[in-house]
Amino acid sequence: MQDDPDQTADTDDRHPSGAPWRNFYGRFRGKTIRASQQDYLENDLDALSPGPVGWDVNPDRKALDPAAIFGGKPVWLEIGFGGGEHLIGMAQRYPEVGIVGCEPFINGVAMLLGKIRRAGVANLAVHPGDARDLFDVLPDGCVHKAFLNYPDPWFKNRHHRRRFVTQEHLIPLFRVLAPGAEFRVATDIPDYVRQTLAEVPKAGFVLETPLPTGMAEPWDDWVRTRYEQKALREGRYPHYLTFRKPG
Ligand SMILES: C[S@@+](CC[C@H](N)C(=O)[O-])C[C@H]1O[C@@H](n2cnc3c(N)ncnc32)[C@H](O)[C@@H]1O
């Protein structure tokens, strides 16, 4: 049964190590990693750690101290940063904030690390893994803004439950956000907009974007990502949604 991910997605089995049985349907690694990227991963990644997040290094799920990560700066979070275009752009624009990015796809992490070297920003931390593992170890109300840009679309109806905008992800996200915090979602998939509008408020968030026209307007500080560029090339339209955790 565990060979069929669809059969296990909604179970609450526990891994023998004590970790929840968290299915992940994306990719952890591409076919090749360039030598320069391997160098970034070997030499830069550890120093950017937000602290012990993984079950292997933090089996008791001891909470991180977010104030210690960035010396007391407000903390923002980007989920699934891909190649890191938006993450690095926001870090450059807002040096007074510290941003934690999480991304399980190691090639994307390596791309971000290259950008960090070139940009020389000092207000980023990187969790090279699943956002759910990070949520486990973040205290309540410690994140002041969160970004979800072009989450994996999972087009088939029976795969919609794999989407990030499901309660499995949204409830812990809501918990770690501070009262009044903003949660931004960008997607080019109309059915993803539908599910986002249905599921995100169920977790407690309030929609701020005026529908339907507001969805077409990017945020003033928006940084276009690789997936947005791809969407535009292929004739799909971006949708931008802003939610807020009530203050
Ligand atoms: C379609 S890509 C978009 C990447 C980037 N945000 C962009 O706009 O170019 C979605 C990304 O989300 C990541 N992802 C999927 N599930 C995740 C999870 N549970 N936690 C963190 N990232 C996740 C994937 O690895 C992938 O890189």
The ligand as an ORCA input file, in Angstrom:
! r2SCAN-3c Opt
* xyz 0 1
  C       6.171     25.319     -9.330
  S       7.559     25.540     -8.302
  C       7.634     27.315     -8.106
  C       8.966     27.793     -7.635
  C       9.092     29.311     -7.417
  N       8.279     29.735     -6.287
  C       8.724     30.087     -8.642
  O       7.687     30.773     -8.634
  O       9.499     30.028     -9.610
  C       6.946     25.030     -6.699
  C       8.060     24.772     -5.709
  O       7.491     24.432     -4.431
  C       8.330     23.469     -3.835
  N       7.549     22.734     -2.807
  C       6.623     21.785     -3.010
  N       6.150     21.320     -1.843
  C       6.799     22.003     -0.871
  C       6.762     21.953      0.556
  N       5.966     21.093      1.207
  N       7.561     22.796      1.248
  C       8.373     23.651      0.595
  N       8.461     23.742     -0.762
  C       7.683     22.918     -1.484
  C       8.778     22.596     -4.994
  O       9.966     21.874     -4.709
  C       8.963     23.619     -6.105
  O      10.282     24.096     -6.203
*
